[in-house]
Amino acid sequence: MRAGKVLFVTYLLLSVWSLLLVYSTSYGVAIMRYKVEPSYFFDRQLIFYGLGLLGLLLCSRINVKLFYRRWMLRMLVGSLLGLLILVLVTGSAANNAQRWLSFAGVTFQPTETVKLLLILVIATVFLKKGCGARVQYWLLGFLFLTVGLVFLQPDLGTALILGVIGVALFLTSGVGLTRLVRVSIWAFGVLILVATLIYFFHPDFFSSAKLGRFAFLDPFNLHNLDASYQLRNGYYAIGSGGVFGNGLGGSIQKLGYLPEPHTDFIMTVIAEELGVFGVIWTIFLLMLFTFTALYIAICSHFIFDSMVCIGVAAWISVQMFLNLGGVSGIIPLTGVPLPFISYGGSSVVMLSCAAGFVLAAARRNWLARTREVVHL
């Protein structure tokens, strides 16, 4: 249970740290752009974490026997595909992407839910069906279908995250590497064929806005100034902070220069205000959460718990890499939030639910060890 306590305390530290940073990075945007109260985004993030904590507690008490039932797998698969199809048909479009659904006045991003659903689907299939060849091919097909539907939104960052989650779960499930490589080569060929057909029959899919993401290769080139505007201002924020930072609330770039300083570019404001130590502390908390989830997976006596913990660890680590790599100019910008830290209800609530499943695995590990001691 010690690992579970470490994970829960880390989650609480991340939530408090996120609330502090969201307020510091968003009050200027709230006043100048959205004409609302300075604490608008902080208040909403507080509500999101309240809902997230409730989701964490509920998911941590779910009985694993539910996932043995046939209707559970059908419900998980149906919910995942239903959300992705619904967002393509009726979703709200913004910034050349159709990624949001609105229900009863509440707008949310279904792909955040899909990340957790994909982990649960794969873990449930391996729990019920084992890891035979037919199961592996079925799951690989399902994974490619899921990634393809997300790619059509288009949401390349989330598609990549889902792909990495799937590959991580397959590699740890005992699937042969040769088979995985063979199917991956076949899938890559299909992807190239689909991209070619889209280019000829739907050329606006590859818009200048999407291709402008590659401005990170030379952001100070005169021809890239518009496309690299946010990245360059992120550089100015990081450079201005130096080692010790300008003090909490002392960022200049968040005051109209960075379009969304409280979402995917929040780390640049952390660097500007809190310097290297603020960045290291943030990364340390995220890495502590990830490695604790992996430790729980290694100690687990149940394949379902191991798969869920590995999937959650892969989710957080690859999303953290995409976010930090994008804002630092190592890779193209993907627009994915920094896990647990960036403002956003869909992300915070679903990551909290994922943390709940990991806590449930830690509790079952502790119960299993307790029974072993009693038998001895």
Contacts in CASP RR format, 6 or more apart in sequence:
PFRMAT RR
TARGET T0000
AUTHOR 0000-0000-0000
METHOD contacts of the structure
MODEL  1
MRAGKVLFVTYLLLSVWSLLLVYSTSYGVAIMRYKVEPSYFFDRQLIFYG
LGLLGLLLCSRINVKLFYRRWMLRMLVGSLLGLLILVLVTGSAANNAQRW
LSFAGVTFQPTETVKLLLILVIATVFLKKGCGARVQYWLLGFLFLTVGLV
FLQPDLGTALILGVIGVALFLTSGVGLTRLVRVSIWAFGVLILVATLIYF
FHPDFFSSAKLGRFAFLDPFNLHNLDASYQLRNGYYAIGSGGVFGNGLGG
SIQKLGYLPEPHTDFIMTVIAEELGVFGVIWTIFLLMLFTFTALYIAICS
HFIFDSMVCIGVAAWISVQMFLNLGGVSGIIPLTGVPLPFISYGGSSVVM
LSCAAGFVLAAARRNWLARTREVVHL
1 362 0 8 1.000
1 363 0 8 1.000
1 366 0 8 1.000
3 292 0 8 1.000
3 295 0 8 1.000
3 296 0 8 1.000
3 299 0 8 1.000
3 362 0 8 1.000
3 365 0 8 1.000
4 292 0 8 1.000
4 296 0 8 1.000
4 358 0 8 1.000
4 359 0 8 1.000
4 362 0 8 1.000
4 363 0 8 1.000
6 288 0 8 1.000
6 292 0 8 1.000
7 289 0 8 1.000
7 292 0 8 1.000
7 293 0 8 1.000
7 296 0 8 1.000
7 355 0 8 1.000
7 358 0 8 1.000
7 359 0 8 1.000
7 362 0 8 1.000
8 355 0 8 1.000
8 359 0 8 1.000
10 285 0 8 1.000
10 288 0 8 1.000
10 289 0 8 1.000
10 292 0 8 1.000
11 56 0 8 1.000
11 289 0 8 1.000
11 340 0 8 1.000
11 352 0 8 1.000
11 355 0 8 1.000
13 285 0 8 1.000
14 285 0 8 1.000
14 286 0 8 1.000
14 289 0 8 1.000
14 340 0 8 1.000
14 341 0 8 1.000
15 49 0 8 1.000
15 53 0 8 1.000
15 340 0 8 1.000
17 281 0 8 1.000
17 282 0 8 1.000
17 285 0 8 1.000
17 341 0 8 1.000
18 45 0 8 1.000
18 49 0 8 1.000
18 340 0 8 1.000
18 341 0 8 1.000
18 342 0 8 1.000
18 348 0 8 1.000
19 42 0 8 1.000
19 45 0 8 1.000
19 46 0 8 1.000
19 49 0 8 1.000
20 248 0 8 1.000
21 262 0 8 1.000
21 266 0 8 1.000
21 269 0 8 1.000
21 270 0 8 1.000
21 341 0 8 1.000
22 41 0 8 1.000
22 42 0 8 1.000
22 45 0 8 1.000
22 262 0 8 1.000
22 266 0 8 1.000
22 342 0 8 1.000
22 343 0 8 1.000
23 39 0 8 1.000
23 41 0 8 1.000
23 42 0 8 1.000
24 248 0 8 1.000
24 249 0 8 1.000
24 251 0 8 1.000
24 269 0 8 1.000
24 273 0 8 1.000
25 251 0 8 1.000
25 254 0 8 1.000
25 261 0 8 1.000
25 262 0 8 1.000
25 266 0 8 1.000
25 269 0 8 1.000
26 40 0 8 1.000
26 41 0 8 1.000
26 42 0 8 1.000
26 261 0 8 1.000
26 262 0 8 1.000
26 343 0 8 1.000
27 38 0 8 1.000
27 39 0 8 1.000
27 41 0 8 1.000
27 42 0 8 1.000
28 38 0 8 1.000
28 254 0 8 1.000
28 255 0 8 1.000
28 256 0 8 1.000
29 41 0 8 1.000
29 254 0 8 1.000
29 256 0 8 1.000
29 260 0 8 1.000
29 261 0 8 1.000
29 262 0 8 1.000
30 36 0 8 1.000
30 37 0 8 1.000
30 38 0 8 1.000
30 39 0 8 1.000
30 40 0 8 1.000
30 41 0 8 1.000
31 38 0 8 1.000
32 255 0 8 1.000
32 256 0 8 1.000
33 256 0 8 1.000
34 40 0 8 1.000
37 43 0 8 1.000
41 262 0 8 1.000
41 343 0 8 1.000
44 343 0 8 1.000
44 344 0 8 1.000
44 345 0 8 1.000
45 343 0 8 1.000
45 344 0 8 1.000
45 345 0 8 1.000
45 348 0 8 1.000
48 344 0 8 1.000
48 345 0 8 1.000
48 348 0 8 1.000
48 349 0 8 1.000
49 348 0 8 1.000
49 352 0 8 1.000
51 345 0 8 1.000
51 348 0 8 1.000
51 349 0 8 1.000
51 352 0 8 1.000
52 348 0 8 1.000
52 349 0 8 1.000
52 352 0 8 1.000
52 353 0 8 1.000
53 352 0 8 1.000
55 349 0 8 1.000
55 352 0 8 1.000
55 353 0 8 1.000
55 356 0 8 1.000
56 352 0 8 1.000
56 353 0 8 1.000
56 355 0 8 1.000
56 356 0 8 1.000
56 359 0 8 1.000
57 356 0 8 1.000
58 353 0 8 1.000
59 353 0 8 1.000
59 354 0 8 1.000
59 355 0 8 1.000
59 356 0 8 1.000
59 357 0 8 1.000
59 359 0 8 1.000
59 360 0 8 1.000
60 356 0 8 1.000
60 357 0 8 1.000
60 359 0 8 1.000
60 360 0 8 1.000
60 363 0 8 1.000
61 360 0 8 1.000
62 357 0 8 1.000
62 360 0 8 1.000
64 302 0 8 1.000
64 304 0 8 1.000
64 305 0 8 1.000
64 360 0 8 1.000
64 364 0 8 1.000
66 72 0 8 1.000
67 73 0 8 1.000
67 120 0 8 1.000
67 123 0 8 1.000
67 124 0 8 1.000
67 127 0 8 1.000
67 128 0 8 1.000
67 304 0 8 1.000
68 127 0 8 1.000
68 128 0 8 1.000
72 124 0 8 1.000
73 121 0 8 1.000
73 124 0 8 1.000
73 125 0 8 1.000
73 128 0 8 1.000
76 117 0 8 1.000
76 120 0 8 1.000
76 121 0 8 1.000
76 124 0 8 1.000
77 121 0 8 1.000
77 142 0 8 1.000
79 113 0 8 1.000
79 117 0 8 1.000
80 114 0 8 1.000
80 117 0 8 1.000
80 118 0 8 1.000
80 121 0 8 1.000
80 146 0 8 1.000
81 145 0 8 1.000
81 146 0 8 1.000
81 149 0 8 1.000
83 101 0 8 1.000
83 110 0 8 1.000
83 113 0 8 1.000
83 114 0 8 1.000
83 117 0 8 1.000
84 110 0 8 1.000
84 111 0 8 1.000
84 114 0 8 1.000
84 146 0 8 1.000
84 149 0 8 1.000
84 150 0 8 1.000
85 149 0 8 1.000
86 101 0 8 1.000
86 110 0 8 1.000
87 98 0 8 1.000
87 99 0 8 1.000
87 100 0 8 1.000
87 101 0 8 1.000
87 110 0 8 1.000
87 111 0 8 1.000
87 153 0 8 1.000
88 98 0 8 1.000
88 149 0 8 1.000
88 152 0 8 1.000
88 153 0 8 1.000
90 101 0 8 1.000
91 98 0 8 1.000
91 99 0 8 1.000
91 100 0 8 1.000
91 101 0 8 1.000
91 102 0 8 1.000
92 98 0 8 1.000
92 99 0 8 1.000
92 100 0 8 1.000
92 101 0 8 1.000
92 102 0 8 1.000
92 107 0 8 1.000
94 100 0 8 1.000
95 209 0 8 1.000
96 207 0 8 1.000
96 209 0 8 1.000
96 210 0 8 1.000
97 153 0 8 1.000
97 154 0 8 1.000
97 155 0 8 1.000
98 153 0 8 1.000
99 109 0 8 1.000
99 110 0 8 1.000
99 111 0 8 1.000
99 153 0 8 1.000
99 155 0 8 1.000
100 107 0 8 1.000
100 108 0 8 1.000
100 109 0 8 1.000
100 110 0 8 1.000
101 107 0 8 1.000
101 108 0 8 1.000
101 109 0 8 1.000
101 110 0 8 1.000
108 345 0 8 1.000
108 346 0 8 1.000
109 346 0 8 1.000
109 347 0 8 1.000
110 346 0 8 1.000
111 150 0 8 1.000
111 153 0 8 1.000
111 155 0 8 1.000
111 158 0 8 1.000
112 346 0 8 1.000
112 347 0 8 1.000
112 349 0 8 1.000
112 350 0 8 1.000
112 351 0 8 1.000
113 346 0 8 1.000
113 350 0 8 1.000
114 146 0 8 1.000
114 150 0 8 1.000
114 158 0 8 1.000
114 162 0 8 1.000
115 158 0 8 1.000
115 161 0 8 1.000
115 162 0 8 1.000
115 165 0 8 1.000
115 315 0 8 1.000
115 350 0 8 1.000
115 354 0 8 1.000
116 350 0 8 1.000
116 353 0 8 1.000
116 354 0 8 1.000
116 357 0 8 1.000
118 143 0 8 1.000
118 146 0 8 1.000
118 162 0 8 1.000
118 165 0 8 1.000
118 166 0 8 1.000
119 165 0 8 1.000
119 169 0 8 1.000
119 307 0 8 1.000
119 308 0 8 1.000
119 311 0 8 1.000
119 312 0 8 1.000
119 315 0 8 1.000
119 354 0 8 1.000
120 308 0 8 1.000
120 357 0 8 1.000
121 142 0 8 1.000
122 139 0 8 1.000
122 143 0 8 1.000
122 166 0 8 1.000
122 169 0 8 1.000
122 170 0 8 1.000
122 307 0 8 1.000
123 169 0 8 1.000
123 303 0 8 1.000
123 304 0 8 1.000
123 307 0 8 1.000
123 308 0 8 1.000
124 304 0 8 1.000
125 135 0 8 1.000
125 138 0 8 1.000
125 139 0 8 1.000
126 135 0 8 1.000
126 169 0 8 1.000
126 173 0 8 1.000
126 303 0 8 1.000
126 304 0 8 1.000
126 307 0 8 1.000
127 302 0 8 1.000
127 303 0 8 1.000
127 304 0 8 1.000
127 307 0 8 1.000
129 135 0 8 1.000
131 173 0 8 1.000
131 174 0 8 1.000
131 175 0 8 1.000
133 179 0 8 1.000
136 170 0 8 1.000
136 175 0 8 1.000
136 179 0 8 1.000
137 183 0 8 1.000
139 170 0 8 1.000
140 170 0 8 1.000
140 183 0 8 1.000
140 187 0 8 1.000
143 162 0 8 1.000
143 163 0 8 1.000
143 166 0 8 1.000
144 187 0 8 1.000
144 190 0 8 1.000
146 162 0 8 1.000
147 159 0 8 1.000
147 162 0 8 1.000
147 163 0 8 1.000
148 159 0 8 1.000
150 158 0 8 1.000
150 159 0 8 1.000
150 162 0 8 1.000
151 159 0 8 1.000
154 205 0 8 1.000
154 210 0 8 1.000
156 334 0 8 1.000
157 322 0 8 1.000
157 334 0 8 1.000
157 335 0 8 1.000
157 336 0 8 1.000
158 336 0 8 1.000
160 318 0 8 1.000
160 322 0 8 1.000
160 334 0 8 1.000
161 315 0 8 1.000
161 318 0 8 1.000
161 319 0 8 1.000
161 322 0 8 1.000
161 336 0 8 1.000
164 314 0 8 1.000
164 318 0 8 1.000
165 311 0 8 1.000
165 314 0 8 1.000
165 315 0 8 1.000
165 318 0 8 1.000
166 311 0 8 1.000
166 314 0 8 1.000
167 180 0 8 1.000
168 310 0 8 1.000
168 311 0 8 1.000
168 314 0 8 1.000
169 307 0 8 1.000
169 310 0 8 1.000
169 311 0 8 1.000
169 314 0 8 1.000
170 180 0 8 1.000
171 177 0 8 1.000
171 180 0 8 1.000
172 306 0 8 1.000
172 307 0 8 1.000
172 310 0 8 1.000
173 307 0 8 1.000
198 205 0 8 1.000
198 206 0 8 1.000
199 205 0 8 1.000
199 206 0 8 1.000
212 224 0 8 1.000
212 227 0 8 1.000
213 227 0 8 1.000
213 332 0 8 1.000
213 333 0 8 1.000
213 334 0 8 1.000
214 332 0 8 1.000
215 221 0 8 1.000
215 224 0 8 1.000
215 227 0 8 1.000
215 228 0 8 1.000
215 231 0 8 1.000
216 228 0 8 1.000
216 231 0 8 1.000
216 326 0 8 1.000
216 329 0 8 1.000
216 331 0 8 1.000
216 332 0 8 1.000
216 333 0 8 1.000
218 224 0 8 1.000
219 228 0 8 1.000
219 231 0 8 1.000
219 232 0 8 1.000
219 235 0 8 1.000
219 329 0 8 1.000
220 228 0 8 1.000
220 232 0 8 1.000
221 228 0 8 1.000
225 232 0 8 1.000
230 258 0 8 1.000
230 259 0 8 1.000
230 265 0 8 1.000
230 333 0 8 1.000
231 326 0 8 1.000
231 327 0 8 1.000
231 329 0 8 1.000
231 333 0 8 1.000
233 253 0 8 1.000
233 257 0 8 1.000
233 258 0 8 1.000
233 268 0 8 1.000
234 253 0 8 1.000
234 258 0 8 1.000
234 265 0 8 1.000
234 268 0 8 1.000
234 327 0 8 1.000
235 268 0 8 1.000
236 253 0 8 1.000
236 257 0 8 1.000
237 251 0 8 1.000
237 252 0 8 1.000
237 253 0 8 1.000
237 254 0 8 1.000
237 258 0 8 1.000
237 268 0 8 1.000
237 269 0 8 1.000
237 271 0 8 1.000
237 272 0 8 1.000
238 268 0 8 1.000
238 271 0 8 1.000
238 272 0 8 1.000
238 328 0 8 1.000
239 271 0 8 1.000
239 272 0 8 1.000
240 246 0 8 1.000
240 252 0 8 1.000
240 253 0 8 1.000
240 272 0 8 1.000
241 271 0 8 1.000
241 272 0 8 1.000
241 273 0 8 1.000
241 275 0 8 1.000
242 271 0 8 1.000
242 275 0 8 1.000
242 276 0 8 1.000
243 275 0 8 1.000
243 276 0 8 1.000
243 277 0 8 1.000
244 275 0 8 1.000
244 276 0 8 1.000
244 277 0 8 1.000
245 271 0 8 1.000
245 272 0 8 1.000
245 273 0 8 1.000
245 274 0 8 1.000
245 275 0 8 1.000
246 252 0 8 1.000
246 272 0 8 1.000
246 273 0 8 1.000
247 273 0 8 1.000
247 274 0 8 1.000
248 273 0 8 1.000
248 274 0 8 1.000
249 273 0 8 1.000
250 272 0 8 1.000
250 273 0 8 1.000
251 261 0 8 1.000
251 269 0 8 1.000
251 272 0 8 1.000
251 273 0 8 1.000
252 272 0 8 1.000
253 261 0 8 1.000
253 268 0 8 1.000
253 269 0 8 1.000
253 272 0 8 1.000
254 261 0 8 1.000
254 262 0 8 1.000
254 269 0 8 1.000
254 272 0 8 1.000
258 265 0 8 1.000
258 268 0 8 1.000
258 269 0 8 1.000
259 265 0 8 1.000
261 268 0 8 1.000
261 269 0 8 1.000
262 269 0 8 1.000
262 342 0 8 1.000
262 343 0 8 1.000
263 337 0 8 1.000
263 342 0 8 1.000
263 343 0 8 1.000
263 344 0 8 1.000
264 323 0 8 1.000
264 327 0 8 1.000
264 333 0 8 1.000
264 335 0 8 1.000
264 336 0 8 1.000
264 337 0 8 1.000
264 338 0 8 1.000
264 342 0 8 1.000
265 327 0 8 1.000
266 337 0 8 1.000
266 338 0 8 1.000
266 341 0 8 1.000
266 342 0 8 1.000
266 343 0 8 1.000
267 279 0 8 1.000
267 282 0 8 1.000
267 323 0 8 1.000
267 324 0 8 1.000
267 327 0 8 1.000
267 338 0 8 1.000
267 341 0 8 1.000
268 327 0 8 1.000
270 278 0 8 1.000
270 279 0 8 1.000
270 282 0 8 1.000
271 278 0 8 1.000
271 279 0 8 1.000
274 281 0 8 1.000
282 338 0 8 1.000
282 341 0 8 1.000
283 320 0 8 1.000
283 324 0 8 1.000
285 340 0 8 1.000
286 316 0 8 1.000
286 320 0 8 1.000
286 338 0 8 1.000
286 339 0 8 1.000
286 340 0 8 1.000
286 341 0 8 1.000
289 316 0 8 1.000
289 340 0 8 1.000
289 355 0 8 1.000
290 313 0 8 1.000
290 316 0 8 1.000
290 317 0 8 1.000
290 320 0 8 1.000
291 313 0 8 1.000
293 309 0 8 1.000
293 310 0 8 1.000
293 312 0 8 1.000
293 313 0 8 1.000
293 316 0 8 1.000
293 358 0 8 1.000
294 309 0 8 1.000
294 310 0 8 1.000
294 313 0 8 1.000
296 305 0 8 1.000
296 309 0 8 1.000
296 358 0 8 1.000
296 361 0 8 1.000
296 362 0 8 1.000
296 365 0 8 1.000
297 305 0 8 1.000
297 306 0 8 1.000
297 307 0 8 1.000
297 309 0 8 1.000
297 310 0 8 1.000
297 313 0 8 1.000
297 361 0 8 1.000
298 306 0 8 1.000
299 365 0 8 1.000
300 306 0 8 1.000
300 309 0 8 1.000
300 361 0 8 1.000
300 364 0 8 1.000
300 365 0 8 1.000
301 364 0 8 1.000
301 365 0 8 1.000
301 368 0 8 1.000
302 361 0 8 1.000
302 364 0 8 1.000
305 360 0 8 1.000
305 361 0 8 1.000
305 364 0 8 1.000
305 365 0 8 1.000
306 361 0 8 1.000
308 357 0 8 1.000
308 358 0 8 1.000
308 361 0 8 1.000
309 357 0 8 1.000
309 358 0 8 1.000
309 361 0 8 1.000
312 354 0 8 1.000
312 355 0 8 1.000
312 357 0 8 1.000
312 358 0 8 1.000
315 339 0 8 1.000
315 354 0 8 1.000
316 339 0 8 1.000
316 340 0 8 1.000
316 351 0 8 1.000
319 336 0 8 1.000
319 337 0 8 1.000
319 338 0 8 1.000
319 339 0 8 1.000
320 338 0 8 1.000
320 339 0 8 1.000
322 331 0 8 1.000
322 334 0 8 1.000
322 335 0 8 1.000
322 336 0 8 1.000
323 334 0 8 1.000
323 335 0 8 1.000
323 336 0 8 1.000
323 337 0 8 1.000
323 338 0 8 1.000
323 339 0 8 1.000
323 342 0 8 1.000
324 338 0 8 1.000
325 331 0 8 1.000
326 332 0 8 1.000
326 333 0 8 1.000
326 334 0 8 1.000
327 333 0 8 1.000
337 343 0 8 1.000
337 344 0 8 1.000
337 347 0 8 1.000
339 347 0 8 1.000
339 351 0 8 1.000
340 348 0 8 1.000
340 351 0 8 1.000
END
